[in-house]
């Protein structure tokens, strides 16, 4: 049984897919965080969210 150095390396295609997936996840997280920041920057939104949350109790 012969073990070559290539047998332990991951294919370049798999690495590029993983990098692409991480990039998509990172962009989605940044977009969500920017959306949340934009909503919290509006005081009227905060008041309406607090009112909605308080009405649940």
GIKANOR-V171063 format. One record per residue. N is the residue number from 1. NEAR is the number of other ideal C-beta (glycine too) atoms within 8 Angstrom. D_FIRST is the distance of its C-alpha to the first C-alpha in whole Angstrom. Layout:
n:N near:NEAR d_first:D_FIRST
n:N near:NEAR d_first:D_FIRST
This chain:
n:1 near:2 d_first:0
n:2 near:3 d_first:4
n:3 near:5 d_first:7
n:4 near:5 d_first:10
n:5 near:5 d_first:13
n:6 near:5 d_first:14
n:7 near:6 d_first:12
n:8 near:5 d_first:14
n:9 near:6 d_first:18
n:10 near:5 d_first:20
n:11 near:6 d_first:21
n:12 near:6 d_first:25
n:13 near:6 d_first:26
n:14 near:8 d_first:26
n:15 near:9 d_first:27
n:16 near:8 d_first:30
n:17 near:8 d_first:31
n:18 near:8 d_first:31
n:19 near:8 d_first:33
n:20 near:8 d_first:35
n:21 near:8 d_first:35
n:22 near:8 d_first:36
n:23 near:8 d_first:39
n:24 near:8 d_first:41
n:25 near:8 d_first:41
n:26 near:8 d_first:42
n:27 near:8 d_first:45
n:28 near:8 d_first:46
n:29 near:8 d_first:46
n:30 near:8 d_first:48
n:31 near:8 d_first:50
n:32 near:8 d_first:51
n:33 near:8 d_first:52
n:34 near:8 d_first:54
n:35 near:8 d_first:56
n:36 near:8 d_first:56
n:37 near:8 d_first:58
n:38 near:8 d_first:60
n:39 near:8 d_first:61
n:40 near:8 d_first:62
n:41 near:5 d_first:64
n:42 near:8 d_first:67
n:43 near:5 d_first:69
n:44 near:6 d_first:70
n:45 near:9 d_first:67
n:46 near:9 d_first:66
n:47 near:8 d_first:70
n:48 near:8 d_first:69
n:49 near:8 d_first:66
n:50 near:8 d_first:67
n:51 near:8 d_first:70
n:52 near:8 d_first:67
n:53 near:7 d_first:66
n:54 near:7 d_first:69
n:55 near:6 d_first:70
n:56 near:5 d_first:67
n:57 near:3 d_first:69
